[in-house]
Structure formats: structure tokens, C-alpha cells
Amino acid sequence: MADSTPKASSTSAFVTALIFNGIVAIIFVWLFILLRPKNRRVYEPRSLKDVQTIPEEERTEPVPAGYMEWVHYLLSKPHSFLIQHTSVDGYFLLRYIGIVGSVSFVACVCILPILLPVNATNGNNMEGFDLLSFSNVTNKNRFYAHVFLSWLFFGLVIYVIYKELYYYVVFRHAMQTTPLYDGLLSSRTVIITELDKDIAQEGEMQMRFPKASNVVFAYELSDLEKLCQERAKNAAKYEAALNKVLNKCMKMTTNKTQEQLDKLYNNGTKPKDDLETYVPHKKRPKHRLGKLPLCLGGKKVSTLSYSSKRVGELNEEIHEKQADWASNDRLPACFIQFDSQLEAQRCFQSADAILGTKHFGKRLIGYSPEDINWEAMSLTSKERHSKRTLANAILVLLIIFWAIPVAVVGCISNVNYLTEKVHFLRFINNMPDVLMGIITGLAPSIALAILMSLVPPIIIKLGKLSGCVTAQDSDLYCQAWYYAFQVIQVFLITTATSSASSTVDAIIKNPSSAMTLLASNLPKSSNFYITYFLLQGLTVPSGILFQVVNLVLSKILGRFLDSTPRQKWNRYNILGTPKLGVIYPTIEVLVCIYICYSIIAPILLFFSTFTMILLYVAYLYNLNYVLGFSFDLKGRNYPRALFQIFVGLYLSEICLLGLFIMAKTWGPLVLEVVCIVVTALAHIHMKRKFLPLIDVVPLSAIRYARGESGYAYPSSDLGAQEVKNIADEMRNDYENDDTHGILSPATKDDLKKANLLPEDDNNSENSAPSNPFESGSEERSEHNSSSRFNGEDDSVNKKKNDPIIKKSNTISSSTKDKDNNGIGNESTFVPEDEKFRKFQYSDVEALRNNRPYDDDDQSRHGPEGAVPVNADAGVIYGNAGAVMKEPQAFPPDVLETNTWSQRIALFFNPRKSYPFDEVRTRLPHVFNTSIEYDEEYLNTAYTDPCVREKDPIVWCCKDPLGVSKQQIQEAGSEGLDVRDDFTRYDEKGKAMFTYNPPDYEFEAKK
């Protein structure tokens, strides 16, 4: 059969793709090296001190001198450095690429030396890469090599998935117990959606969760939202129009002769600071009212006059509605806030048991107010379900119709096999090898990449319409569906059409042999994926480094498009953020492909390893130096990506099963069935074990991290049983509580508000302790295995005898007091020191004064005044900058201190590889800091942003003529705030900014 088929195009396609992609990669990398030093805003904005939107802890040091010195510099950094400078989400993206790349490398070492000779010798004498594939084998006994190696490789992949899921859960628990995340408002707020009407009341929620400090419901604020949107639209139009006329004023006066200026000012009779002198009313910017475009709209009005007046009117309307927002209709979604993460987790873990799963839709924790999709808060369960069903149906139809162009691409990759039946294509056989390679190798891979790049915007839009509650939900929705697109289109459709096109003539002659022919020719489609991996491994990583889009926007389009101070400030200060829901699937499909072809066409493993290495290096640079942080997903994409690897395992096993059936090799067939069963069981087990633990934090872990005695991290089951017990305990407490939370203990705060206790600033919750080591100190410590710095090797050693900050003896509602008659009475007073207060930098001085150190003993000191105590994550700092920059602030990796033999042994024991204490102490020490929130903000934090939206501030450029000052006064009389602070015109008459916009506020993490 091999002799009768047309000559395979794999060699020419490979050579052509290698040369083309190699040349493109070399050019991109050369331009990157050449342009990077002169264009730091494009290639390393995260290292620039004047980029205002980057928090100091996220700012990186400048790229090391030298062409590629940054590669060694970044590869030598510990994981704690990557966590701080690429975010938790960026770190797990890099970890995913590194893990799947390592698996591919191990497979190369183990599989290639065995399967390549098995496939290549004494077979069908195929040509090119087909010689090294499954389809070249004729001896059925050789298939046992394939099946046993599939056991080995698939088993390795399954175990790596298990190990990484274990690590992720421990990491999440460790991260959530750090002072930073433990104190975040999002960590202390539980979101409940789609509540039944009978329990959608503050009293009902307080009754079920009496420890809640605040219960806030979402409200119907569509009218207020529309007004805010209209105001923002008019303010933006006014700002653009005002800057346009100011720029025109400067253009008319810059580099002009005195004669021209005299003519402009009519020999001094026209004032210089009057806009009418330069731009008469008739020539000022105008726009049409209404939503219809162009001439179909409503009345044409002067933008400056209309917008300033309209914004002033809207300000008054919005103020009235903002003052009375709580009188609107309540929506079936509430936000339950607590004073501590401990109580929030108790609520989150018991919500199903207390509320009943039929009485609400979703329970969420760890989402900041900015993450909420407020439009989705009004949906009931039926509405959300119907919207999700509709969105999913649209995506299914899109997948079906998208298969048509993708199928054409697959056919083109093996078009030379169609020439026998499609006669007008016979001229292809006479083409030079180079041109044949372009048609069958290069063009299809590029076309497929372009086709798939058009899909994500559609999925993201449908995700928002489907009722996703948060931005993170939308991102995960995109990840799931885009991966489905990638697998179906890039793998299944392309593989099927590529295989079918190579056997179409034989199938027409003998239709009954279609399945056999397709199975035997399935490995031939791997030739297309070799060229696809070359594209992904050469052009894509080099393109990521080259940043051609940012370069064009910054250096070319930005100069023409940006004319106002705000536009220029945004261009310079707003960094691009990674869309993880799009990035992950593009890498996941590569993993799916190399797993599927690891046994069928093992040569692909070499190219997949090469691709993953280069992708890792490219993303390592971009995440550290170029891209900003997106919304905090806390690495949630990572476990989803790990579970989606099972798709590749199932497809690979099914393909092997089909090949064994067609080859009638029953022994390997039975063995492969066993492999499929084991894979399915492992998949089910991991979903049951890990998915329920991703967002929960065991209460014992929180207490243990605080230093409370008698608690330990539940490493045996990661807290699964504890979570179940908490739910049962909370349900029993609620059912047995006769008062149902109506009567609750009074705190000092409550008594002070009721004027029953005098204000005592000395006992204030926020006051620093005079001696935190005294047993009566109103202080609790955040515990992390009693760790401290070792000045010699920067490692963290645990000392059992390290003194800890003592906890005060608190009085709870169960404490018995005795009256004068000696009769025990149950107290309802809870002292203020029951609340856990974290360390602040102001506490450090007291610590040092009350615990003297030998200045010569460097082992007892951390960097920049750090005090090694059992507080927070082990070390607190007197200098806020030290926690961000000092090398000791980035602990080494968990396994770095072990020998290679120990690492190999620990590889097969996740509990010993990643103990909770070690994972937590290896986090960056910036996680030791905490955030203090304004009390007024906390009361309305989880309300629609339009409730807190401030009046807009228009930012215009300050001109030397005084026109901007005149316009500021005119707009102010209409109620519009216009400012020209921190702006000026350069010598060419171009607007410039010198600092942040007057309405810019740096927001802390929530």
C-alpha cells in the first residue's frame, strides 16, 4: 500500500516550517535585543519608577545588562520571587508550563529510545516522519511495547496531576492564612446568590450567622447606574472636546511670528485668555443627541456647552439617588461580612447545611467588590440557568460551524493525497518541495492559529451574558469553552480531516475498509502537528518577547491617537494584563496533542519539549517585566488546567484502543481497556478529593497559623473531614439555638456605642502594645511554625524554644462570673481583645525595646530591622521597603535545600514534599503585611459601585494663554469640576502630564 500512495510531504513541510519559523524567530529576538534598552516602557515597564500604577512590592529591578543575562537571572530566582513579581496567577501559569514541559522531557527520555526503533525497523517502509510512527509497524507483538509504555507514561501524568493538585490545595491554605490574605476584606466576606424571598432579609441572615458584622444586600439600582453611565459619557465627551480646542489654541500661537499674533489678537483688542479669540462658538465641537449614529441622531448641540450643563444636572440627580439607594428593591443576593476570616470560613463551609441547597444558588468567598458582575446580581436561579443554557447552545453551534474552515485547513495539510481523485489538483505533484512545504505545512498551521484567535472575544462576551457572578467566573468560563474549541477544532477536526484526506482514494475504492484505513493513517496527521509545534515553539515565544503590538501602539499609533493628558497618562501608566482564560487553553491543547501522539508518533515529544521550554522563557520575561496583574484568581485556572489534562489522556487511550482493534491485537486491547478504567477511577477520585477544598480553608489551619495551641494542619485529608464536621456542628448549633441569634453577646464596641462604657483610647483595638510579650497583652500572634531567619544561609530554621507573643485570657459568653453571693452567672460580655489584631510596622519598635538582641549576633536579626519572632509568617519588618527588596524576603524553594536523591524520594510523597509549614514559610514576606480599611468604606464596600461613585473630574492641559483657567471657571459655574493640575504644553505645543490625574486614587488590595 505504501508504494502506491503519493510521496509523503512530511519532510518538505517540516523543513519549510523550520526555516520560515526559525527566520521569523531570529528576526523577532534580534529586534527585541536591539530595541529593549531604548524602549524600556515597551519592554520592561514594571522596572520603571515613574509608572504610577505599579505597587512597590510588584515593581521589579531593571533587566540585567547583557543581551540574554535576564534568562539566568530569572531562572535562578526562587518561587517566592515569582509569586511576588508575577502574582499568584502568573506563578501558577509558569508552573503549569514548567510541569507539562518536564513531563514531556521525561517522556522523551523514556519513550523515544524504545519506540523509535520499534516503529522504524521491519515495517511498512514508509517515508519521512511516517517511518517513526505507529503506522509503520507490521509485527503485532510489537504493540505490547506501545501498551506498556502507555501504562508508564499515562501513570506518570496521572500522578503528576495528583501531586500538583495536592500542592495547590496546600498552597491555597498556606496563602490564605498569611496576614495579607487573612485580613483582606474579600477573605472575610461570603457572597450568597439567588436567595429565596423568605430568607432574603438581614434579620434572617443574622439569625443564621450571628457572628456576622455586617449583612449587605444587592439592590435594584439600574436607574442610578444609567445616570452614572450618562454622566461618565458626557464628562468624557467634554474632556475630549475641551482638550481639542485647547490644543487648537496652542497650535495657533506656537512658533508664530509677531505679525501673525497681532493679526490673531486684532492688535490687542481680543483677549488672550478667551476661547472665543481662537475658536468661535460656531466652530467648536458638536455632537448629536440620541443613540442613533451620524445624521440619524437627534438635535445637534455644542459639546462644551451642553455636556458641562448636563453633567452638573446629573450630579444633583445622582446625589439624591445615592443618598437614598437603600430604599430601592432588594435583589436575591447578599454579602455577609465578618470580623475575621475564621468566622467567614465557618459561614462558607456551613452555608449548604444551614440555608439548604434548594434555597440559594451559589456561595462564594474571596472575591473583592471590583470583581462582582453587578448586572448578574438580579438573576434568580431559573433566569441564570436559562441564560447559561442559551450561551452554551450558541457556543455549541459555533463549534459546529467553525469546524468547516478548520476542516479545510486539515485537508490542505495532506492535500497531495487528494490528487488521484481530484484531478485539477494534480499540478501539486509537480511543485518544488519548498512550495509543497509551504502549502502542506506552513500555510495550514498559520491559518489554524488565526482561526482560533478569533474565538476568545466571542466566548468572553457570552460568558458575561450567561450570568457569571464575578470576573473570575467569566475567565474560568472562557478557559473551559476555549479549551473545548481548541480540542475539537485544533485536534479532533484537524486530525480527522488530515487522516481522511490521506486515505480518500482507498476509501472510495473499498468503503468497508474505511475504519481500518483511517486508523492506520491516523499517525500521519502528526506531521501537521510537528509544523504546528514549530510555529508555537519558535514564532509565538519570540513574538511574545518582541511585543510588536505594544511597540506599534506606543511609538506609532499612540502619537496620533493620544492628544489629551489623560490619554497619554493611560498609555504610559496602564499596563496590559494577561488573559489567563485565553492563555491556558492555547497551552493545554499542546499538552493534549503531545499526550495523544506520545505513543502513536513519539517523535512529536521532542518538539513539544522544545516548545514548552521556549514558551516558559518567554512568559517568564513578560510576566516579570511587561504585564501587570489582572484580577486575583488565586491560581484557580491551575487546577482546572490540571483536570483538563484528562481529556488528552482519554483521547490518547481511545485512539490506541481503536488502533489495536483495527490491528486485531487483542492482548494490547485488553491491557489498554484496563488503563482507561484506571484513568477514569483516578479522575473521579481526584475530583471528589480536591474540588471541594479549593476555596475552603480548614479552621484548624487558621488557628494553627495564629499560634493557638492544640491545633495542627490536617495534612492527611487536607481538611475534608473537618469541613464536613464544621457544617454538621453549625447546623446543630442553629437548630438547637432557641434565640436563633436574636440575642447575642455584647462587645466593648457595642457598649461604647450605647454610651454604657467610656471611650478608652489606651485600650483601643488599633493601639500598639507597650510590651507584646507580657501575658496580659491584648495581642494574638499570627503563627507560622516559629520560624526565623538564619543570617548565614538565608534559610528558615524552626526553633521550639522561640518565645511567642502571649495571648490574653479572653472572656467569652460561656465564661462563668461570680456575683457577691458566689453564684455563677453566665456573662454576655465579650472583651474587645477577642478580636485578633495583626502586627503593624509601628509594633516593631516595642518588640525590639522589650526583647534586646546582641547587635553582633547577626543570626538573631533579619534585614533592615526585621525582628525574628513568632508573629505573622515569622518575621516582621521595621522598614516597609525591606520586605519588598531584600534577598532574605524571598525564601528558597521548598525542595531547594534537599539533595537530588531526597528530591526523587520526596517526589513520590506529596505530604512530605509540601508540608503546610514549609510551604507557608516559603511564601514571599510581603505576604506578612496587612491592609487597614477605612471604616466608612467597609459599610458600603459590597454595594454597586454607582452608590460610591464620585463626581467626575475633567482633566485638561494647562496652557500659558490662560484659556484653560477661563474654561475651568465657566464649567465650575455649571457644576462641573475641571482641573489642569500637573499638565503643561511642550515647546512644540503638545500636551504633557507631569503627574497623576487629579481623580486618580491608588487602590489597595481587597
N, C-alpha and C positions, 0 to 999 in steps of 0.2 A: 504493500500500500504506500509505503514511504516513497518508493521510487516513482510512483505515478502522480504524486502530488507536486504542485508547484514548489519551487525553491522557497524555503522559509526566509522571511525577511528580518529575522531577529537580529542577525549580526549587523546588517546595514543600518537598521533602525537604532540599534544600540550605539554604534559608532557615531552616527549623525547626532543623536541626542546628547551623547557625551561631549562631542566637540562644541555643539551650539551652546549647551548649558554651561559648559566649562568656560567658554569665552565670555559669556554674559556674567558669570560669577567673578571671573578675574577682573573684568571692567568695573563691576559694582564695588568690589573690595578695594581696588586701586583708587577709585573716586572717593570712597569712604576714608581711606588713609590720607588722601590728598586734601580733602575738604574739611575733615574733622577739626584740625587745630584752628582754622579760621572761621568756623561756623559753629561755635560752641552752643549757641541757642538751639540749633537743629540737632546736634549730635551728642550733647551732654548737658541739657538744661537743668538736670537735677543737681549738678555741681555748682551752678551759678548762685551767687549770694543775692543778686538783685531780682531773682524770680520770687515774687512775694507769696505765691500760693503754696509753696512747699514748706511744711513744718520742719523745724530744725532737725528733729530726730530722723526725718526721711531724707534729708539732704545728704548727698554723697560727696566724698572727696574728689578732686579733679582726676581725670583719667591719667594714669601714669604716663610719663614721657616714653616715647618709642612707638613704633608702628603697631605692634601687637602685644606690648607688655601687659595690657589690660587683661589678656586671656589668663596668664599665670596669676596675676593679681587677684582676679575674681575667683578663679578655681581654687585658690589657696585659702579663701575665706571660709569660716565655719558657718554652719546653718543659721546660727543666731544672727550673724551679719545679714544674711539673705532675708531672714524673716523681718528684720527691721527696715531694710532698704528696698525690698521688693514687695512688702506686705505679706501677710499670711497666705493670701490667694496666689500671689506671684511665686512664693516659695513652693507651694504645692504644685503649681504648674511646672516649675523646673524639676521638682522631684518626680513628677509623672513622666516627663520626657527622659530623665535620667534612669528611672526604673525600667521603663519599657526598652530603652536603649541597651541597658545592661542585660536584660533578658535576651534580647536579640543577639548580643555579643556571645553570651554563654551558649546559645543555640548554634551559633556559627562554629564555635569550638567543638561542640559535642556532635552535631549532626552532619556538617559538611564532610569531615574526614571519612564518615561511614557511608552516607547515602550517595555522594557523588560517584565513587567507583561502582557502587551497586547499580546505579541508574545508567552509567555510561558504558559499561562493558557488556558485550554479548547481547545486545538488544536489537532494536529496530533500525539501527544505523541512521538515526535522524541527524539533522544538521543544526549548527548554531547552538543556542541555549536549550533547544528541544532535546539535544543529546543528553543533557544533565537532568532531565525531568523524569517524572513518574511514567510518562507515556512511552519512554524508550525501553521499559522493562518488559521482557517476554517470559522469563522464568518465574512461575507463580510462587515458588518457595522464597524468592527474594522479598516478597511482600511482607514476610514476617519481620524483616528489618524495619520496614516502614511502620508497622503497627506498634512494635515495642519502643521504637524511638518516639512515636506519638504519645505513648504512655508516659515516657520520661519527660518529654517536653511539656505536654499538657499538664502533667502533675506539677512540674516546676511553676508554670504560670499560675495554676490554682493556688499553690502555696504562697507565692509572692502576693497574690491578691489578698489572701487571708492575713498575711503578715503586715501588709500595708494598711489594711482596714483596722487591724489591732492598733497599729501605731497612730493612725489618725484619731481614733477614739480617745486614746490616752493623751495625745497631744491636745485635743479639744478640751478635755477635762483639766489638763495642766494649765492651758492658756486661760480658761475661764476662771480659774482660782487665783490668777495673778492680780495684784492690786488694780491694775489698769482696767481689765475686763470685769473684775468683780464689782468695781464701783461704777461701771457705765450705766447710764440710765436705761439703755436697751437691755442690759442683763437683768435689770430689776423690774422689767415691765412685761407682763403677759398679755397677749392680744387674743381675744376671743371673737370670732366672726359668726355671722348667721345665727344669732341667738333667737330662741323662741320669744314671742312677745311677753309671755307671762314671767320670764325671768330677766328681761331686758330693762332692769331698774337698778339704780345704785344700791338701794337697800337690799335687794336680792343678792347682789354680788358681795356686798359687805357681810351679809349673813352667812354666806357660804365660805368666804375667805376673810375672816375677821382681822387678820394681820395686815390687810391691805392699807396703805397710807393714803391712797387716792384712787378713785374709780372714775374714769372719764369715758363717756360715750361719744361716738361719732354722731354728727348732726347733719341734717339736710341743709347745706349751705350753697346750693347751686346758684341762687341769686347773688349772693356775696361773691362767689367765685367768678361769675360773669362780669360783675362790676370791676373786680380786680384785674381781670384779663383785659377789659376795655381800657382801664386806666393805664396798664402797662403798655398796651399797644399805642395809645395816644402819646404817652411820655416818650416812647421810642421814636415815634414819628417826629415829635417836636425836637428831640435831641439831634436827630439826623438833619432836619431842616435848618436848625439854628447853626450847627457847625458848618453846614453847606454855605450859608450866607456869610458867616464869619470868614471862612476860607476865601470866599469871593472878594470880601473886603480887603483881605491881606494881599490877594493876587493883584488887585487894582492899585495897591500902593507900594508893593515890594519892587525894588530895582527900577523905580520910575524917576524920570528927570523932574526938576523943579517946575518946568513949564507944564508938564503933564499933570503934576499935582495941583498947580494953580488952576488949571482948567477943571480938574475934578472938584475942587472946593470953591469954584467960581470966585477966585481971588479973595478967599477968606469969608465969603458970605454964607457958606454952608458949613455947619459944624462937623468936626472930625469924628465925634463920638455918636453921631446919629446914623442909624442904619439906613434911613431914607436917602442919605447922601450917596450911598453906594448901591443899594438895591431898593428901588421904589416899590411900593406896595403891589403894583400890578405885576412886577417881575419876581415876586417872592414865591417860594414853593407852594404848590397847591395839591390837594387830593380830593377824591370823590368820597362821599359818604355812602354807606351801604356795603354789602358783601359782594355784589356783582363786580366782575372785572371791567377795567377800562371804561369805555363810554357807556356801558350798560348800568353803571352805578348811579348813585343819587346825585344830590347837589354838590357842585364843586366849591370848595372852601379854601381859604388861606390856612395853610398848616400851622404857622406860628400863632395866628390869632385864635383859630378855632381850638387847637389842641391845648393851649395854655388855659383857656377858659374852661374847656371840658374837663381837664384834669382837676382843676380847682373844684368844680361841681362834684366830680366823682369822689374827691377826697372827703367832702362833707357827707355824702351818701354812705360811703364805706365806713366812716367813723361811727355813724348811727347804727349800722348793722353790726359792726364789730363790738359795740358796747352791749348789744342785746342778742348775741349769737346763740346763747343757751336757750332762748325761747323758741327756737326752731324745732321741727320734728326730729325725734331721736331715731337713729339708724340702728340696725341689729348688729352692732359691733362695739365692743368696749375694750378699754385699755386699763388693766389693773396694775397699779404701781405699788411697789413695796420699798421698805427702807433698806433691804439687803437682798442680795442675790439668793441667799439661803431660803428666805420665805418665798421669793418669786419662783424658785425651782420647786419648792414644796407645792405651790399652787399649780405650776405647769404639769408636774408629774401626777397630780391627783385630779386634774380637771375632768378627765373622762369619767372617773369614778363618782365625783361629786355632782357634776352637771348632767351626766348621761350623754352618751354619744349621739343620741337622737335629737337632743335639744340644742345643739350648736354645730357649726361646720368645722372650722379649723381652730387650733390653738397654736400660737406662735410665741417664740421668745428670742430675744437677741436682735431685734430689728429697731433701728432708730426712726424717729419721726420722719426724717427725709427719705427713708426707704419705702414709706407707705404709698400705695396707689389709692389715693383717697376716693377716686371715682368708683372703685370696686367695693367700698365700704357699704354702699346701699343695697348690695345684692343679697337676695335670700338664697337658700340652698338650691331651690329649683331654678332660679334665674342663673346662678353661677354654673350649675350643671348644664343647662341648655346652651349657654354661651360657650362653654368649654367643648361641648359636643359639636356645635356648629364650627368652631375654629378647627377642631380635629378633622372634621369631614372635609373642610376646604383644603387642609394640608394633604389629606389622603388623595383627593382629586388632583392636587398639584403634583404629587409624586407620580401619579399615573401619567399625566400629560407631559411631565418633564422627562419621562422615560423615552419619548420619541426622539428628541435631539441627541440624548445620551446614547441611544441605540445606534444612531447613525455614526457617532464617534467610535463606538465599539466595532462596527463593521469596517470602518476605514482602517482601523489598526491591523486588520488582516485582509485588506481589500484584494491583495494579489491572489488569494484563494478563490475569488469570485469570477476570475477572468474566463474560466472554462464555460460557464453558463451565461454570464452577462458579457456578450460578445463585444459591445462597444468599449469595454474596459480592458480589452486585450493589449491596447497600446501601453498599458502599465508595465507589462513584462519586458518591454524594450527600453524602459527608462534606465538611466545610470543608477548605480547603487546609492549614490548620495541623494538623488532626488527621491528614490524609493524610500530611503530612510526618513526623509522629511515628511513624506505623505503618510507612511505607516507608523512612524514613531513620534516625531516631534509635534506635528500638527494635532493629532488626537489628544495628546497629553495636555497641550496648551488649551485646546478647545474645551476639554473637560474641566480644567481648572477655572476657566472663565464662566462656564455654565453654572458651576457650583457656587461661585462668588456672588451670583445674583439672588441666591435663595435667602440668606440670613435676614435682610431687611423685611422681607415678607413675613417670616416667622416671628420676628420681634414685634411687628405690628399686630399680628394675630394673637400673640401672647398677651399683649395689653388688652385687646378686645375680649379675650377669653375669661377675664375676671381674675387675673393674677393679683394677689393681695399686695405683694411687695415687688420691688425692683429685682430682688434676688430670685423670687419665684419666676419672674419673666426670663431671667437669664438661664435658669435651670430648664425652663420650658423650651427655650431656644436650643440649649445643649442637647436635650433629648430628641427633639424633632430634626434638628440639623444633622445629628448623627444618623438618624433613620434615613434621611435623604442621602447622606454620604454612602451608607452601606448599600442601600438599594440601587442608587444610580452609579456610584463610582465602582462598586464591587459587583453586585449581582447582575445588573443590566449589562454593564460593560463586559463582564466575564461571559455571560450567556451569548451575547451577540458576537463577541470576538470568537468564541468557540464555534458557534453556529456558522459563521461566515467561512471558517476554515474547513468545514465539512459539508457545505451546502450541496456540492455536486454529488458526493457519495450518498447523501440522504435522499436526494431526488431519485437516484438510481435504485436505491434499496431502502425504502421508508421504514421497514421493520427493524432496521439496524440503527435507527436514529439515536436511541439512548446509549447504545454501545459506542457509537461513533462520537457522540458528544462527550461521554465520559473519558474516552481515550484522548480526545483533543482538548479537554479542559486545561491540562497543564500548558498548552501552547499559548493560552491567553496571558500567562505570566510574562511573556515577552513585552506586552504592553505595559505591565506594571513596573518592569525594570526601567523603562524610559520615564514612567511617571515618578518613580523614586528619584531618578536623576534630576527631574525638574524640581521636586520637593527638596532634594538634598543640596542642590547647587544654586539654582536661581532664587528660590524662596529665602534661604538664610542670608545670602548676600544682599538680596533686596531689602530684607529687614534691617540690615546694617546700613545700607545706603540711604534709606529714608527719602526716597525720591519725591513722595507726595509732600512731606513736610518741607523739604528743600524748595520745591516749587512754590508752595503756599507762602513760605517765609520770605523768599528772596525775589519772587517774581509777582505772583498774584497779590500778595499782601500789600505791595507798594501801590497797586492800582485800586484794590478793593477797600483798603483801610484809610479813611480820611479823618476820623474823629479820634480824640484821645482815648475814648473807651474801646474802640475797635483796635487801636494799636496796643493798648494795655492788655486786652484779651488775647491778642495774637502773641504777645511776648510772655504773658504770665500763665495763661491757661494751657496746661499740658494735655496731650492726648492720653486716654486711658484704655487699657486692654479690654476687649470684649471677650471675656472668658467663655461665654456661651457659644462663641464662634470659633475661638482658637482651639479649644479642647476637641471638638469633633473632627477638625482637619487633621489633628494628630491621631485621634482614636481610629480613624478609618485606615491610616497607615498601619497601625497596630493590627487591626482586623485583617488587613491584606497579608501582612507578613506571617501572621499566625496561620491563616488559611493555606498559604503556599509553603509553609515551613517544611512540610513533608512531601508535598506534591512537586514543588520546584524549589529545592533548598537553596539554590544559588541566590535567590531573592534575599535571603537573610544577610548576605554580605552588603547589599545595597541599603537594606533597612537600617543596619547598624551604622553605616556611614551617614545616612540621612539624619538619624536621631542625634548623633554626635554634633553635627553642624547646626541642627536646629537648637540644640541645648545651648551652644556657644552664642548663637545669635540672640536668643531670648534672654540669656544671662546678661548680655550687654544692655539690651533695650530696657529690661525691667529695672536695672540698676541706674541707668544714666538718662534714659529718654522718656519713658512713660511714667505718668503719675499713677496714684492709687485710685482705683474705682471704688464703688460702694463695697462695704465689708461683707463678703460672703462667708468669711471664716473658713475658707477652704472647702465649702460644700460641693464644689464641682469635682473635687478629687475622688470621694467615694463613689459618686455617680460614674465617673470615668472608669474607675476600677471595676464596678459591676458591669459596665457595658463591654468590658473585655470578654465577658462570657459569650457575647454574640459571635465574636471571632472564633471562640472555641467550638461552639455548636456548629457553625458553618463549616469549619475545617473537618470536624468529625463526620458530619453528614456527607461532605464531599468525598472523604476517604471511604465512607460506607458505600456510597454509590460506585466508586471506582472498584472496590472489592467485589461488589455484586456483579458488575459488568465483566470483571475478570474471572468470575466464578471461583474465587478463592475463599472457601467457607471458613477455614480456620482463622485467618485475619479478620474476617467479617464478624465472627462471634466475639473475638477479643475487642474489636472496636465498639461493638454494642455495649460491652462491659464498661468501656471508657466513657461512653455517652451517659450511661446510668450514673456512674460515679461523679461525673461533672455536674449533672442535674442535682444530685443529692448535696454536693458541696455548695452549689449555688443557693439552694433553698436554706441550708444551714446558715450560711453567711448572712443572708437577708434577715433571717429571724434573730440572729445573734447581734448584728451590728446596727441595722437600720433604726431600731427603737432607741439606740443610745447616742445618736449623733447630736441631738440638740439638748439632751438632758445632762445634768451634772450631778453625780451622786452627792447627797448631803454630807456623807462621811468624808468625801474628798474636800469639800469646802471647810468643814470643821477641822480636818487634819491640817489643811493649809494654814488655818488660823492659829495652829498650835494648841488646840484643845486636846487634853489628854484622853486616852481611851478610844481614839479613832484612828483608823488606818484606811488606806486606799484599797477598795475591793478589786484587786487585780485578778482574782480568779474568774469572775464573770463580768468585770468592768462595771459593776453596779446594777446589773439587770434585776437580780432578786431584791435588792434594796429599793429600787424604783417601784417594783410591784408591792412591796410591803408598805412603802410610804402611801401609795394610793389607797390600799386597804385601811391603813391607820387613819388617814384623813377622812375617809368615808365613814368609818365607825365613829370618829370624834364628832362629825357633823350630825350623824343620826342620833347620837346619844346626848347631844347638847340641847338641853331644854330651852335655853335662851336663844339658840341659833345666832349667836354673835351680837344680839341686841345690846347686851351688857358686856362691856369689855374693860380690861384693866386701864386705869388712868396713868399716864406718864407725867413726868415733871413738866414737859411741854404743855400738856393738856391743862394741868393745874395752874401754870403761869398764865395761859391764855384766859382762864376763868378768873384770874386775879385772886387765886387762892394761895399762891406762893409768890414771894417777891422775886424780882429778877436778880440773878446772881451770876455776874459775868465771870467770876472765878471758876464756877462750875460749868461754864458753857461747854457745849459739845465740841466747839471748834477751838477751844483754848488749848495751848500746848502744855503738856505735863511738865511740872518743875523737876520731877525725878521719875522717869518712866519705869525705874527698876524697883520702886517701892511697892510693897504688896498691896497698898491701898490705892495705887494709881488707877485712875479711870481710863484704862487703856487696855486694848486687846491687840495681840500681835498677829500679823499675817505670817503663817509658818511655812517654811519650805525646807524641811529636813535639816534644820540647824546648820546651814551652810555658810561658808565664809571664804574669802579669797586667800590664796596662797601666793605670796609675792614672788616666789622663785619660779614657779612653772605656770602661774595663772590658772591652775586647776582649782576646782572647788572641792574641799575636803569636809567631811562631816565629823563633828565633834559632839559626843553625847554630853559633855560637861559644859558646853557653851551656855552661859546664863541666858535666860529668856526673859522677856518683858512679862511681868506677872499680870494676871487678870484680877480684877477686883471681884469681891464677893457680891454678886448681884442678888436682888430680891425679886422674885417672880410672884405671880399670883398664887402659886402653890406654897409660898413660904408662910410659915406659921409665926405670928407675933403673939406676945402675951400681954394682956392688959394688967391692971393693978391687982386683979383677983387671981392672976395666974392662969386664966382661962385662955386656951389657944383660939385665936381668931384668924381667919384666912384674909390675908392682905390683898387689896386690889391695886396696890401701888407698885409700879414698875419704875425703878430709878432710871435716870437718863443714861447712866453708863451701861445700860443693857445694849445700847446701840454700839456696834463695832465701828471705831474710828481708825482710819488708816493714817500712817505716818506721812507727814509733810516735811519739806526741807527745813522748816523752822524748828522741827523737833531735834535736828541733828546736834545742835549746839548743846542742848541739855544732856543728850546722850554722852557727848564727849566730856562734858564737865563732871558728870557723875560716874563715869567709868574711865579713869585715866589710863593712858597707854604709854608704853615706853616708845619715845619717838625714834629710837634706834632699831626697834623691833619692827621691821617692815612687814613681817608676816602677819602682824596684827592690824595692818592698815590697808585699806583699799585706795584706789586712785582719787586724787582731788578731795581729800577729806571724807572718803567713804568710811562708814563705821560698820564693821562686820558684826552684826547682831542678828538674832533670830526674829527679824521683823520683815514683813512683806516677803520678798523672794530671797532673803538672806543678806542683802546689802542695801543700805540707803545712802544717799549722797548729799553732801553739803553744797556741792556745786552742780546746778542743774545741767550744765554742759558736759560734765564728766560722764554722765550716764549715756550720752549720745555719741561720744567720740573716742573715749579711752579704750584701748585694746582689751582691757580687763572687763569691759562692759559687754563683751561678746564671748561668752563661754565657749569652750571647744565642743565638738560634736559628742554625742553620747558614746559612740564606739571608737572615737579617735584615740583614747588612751589605752585601748586594747591591742594586743598583738594580732597578727593575721590569723594565727591558729585559734585564738579566742574568738575572733570575729566570725570565723567559719562555724565554730561550735555554737555561738550565740545566734547565728542566722536561723537555726532550726529550733530556737526557743524564744519566741517573741516576748514572753513575760520577763525573761532575764535581759533581753536585748533592750527593751524600752520600759524600765520601771518608772513609775509615776514620779518618784523623787528626782531621778536623773533627768527625765525629760523636762521637768519644771525648772530645775536649776540651770538647764542649758538654754533656756529662753533668753532673749536679749534683756538686759537690765533696764531698758527703757520701759519695760512692762511693770517695773516696780513703782512707777509714778502713778498718781491718781488724779482724777479730774473733779474739781468742785463746781457745782452748778448753782446758778442764781435761783433762789427760792421762788421768785416770781415766774421764772421760766418754767420751772417744774410743774406749776399749776396748769399751764396751758401747752405743755410740750407736745402732748399727743392730741392735738386738735388740728383741723385743717389749716395749712399754712396761711390761708387768706384771713384767718382770725388774728394772726400776729403780724400780718404784712404791714410794713411801714409805708408812709407816703414816699413816692418816688423822688429821687434827686437827679435832675438833669445835669450832665457834666459837659460843659463846653470849654473851648480853648480860650485862654486869656489873651486878648490882643492888645498891642501897645496903643491902639487908637482910642480905646475906651468904649467900643461898641458893645462888647460883652457885658460890661457893667451896666450899660443902659438897658440891655435886654433882661438882665437879672432883675432890675428894678421893675420893669414892666410886667414880667412874669410873676414876680412876687405879689404885685397888686391883684393878680388873678388867683392867687393861692397856689402857685406852682413854684417849687423850690429849685432854683437854678444856681449852679456854682461853677466857678472857673479855677478852683484851687488846684495847685500842683500841675499846672499846664503852662505852656508858652509856645510861641512860634519861633522856628529857627530862622537863620539868615535867608533861607530860600522860601520862606513863607509857608512852611509845612507845620502842621500841628504836632506837638510833642507832649508827652506826660513826664513828670518828674517824680511822681509817687502814686500811691494807690488812689482810686476813685473815692470821693467823699462818702459814698454809701457802702464801701467795701468793709466787711467785718469778717475777721478770721474766725472760723467756727471750730470749736474743739470737737473731739471725737465723742459721739453719743452712743 
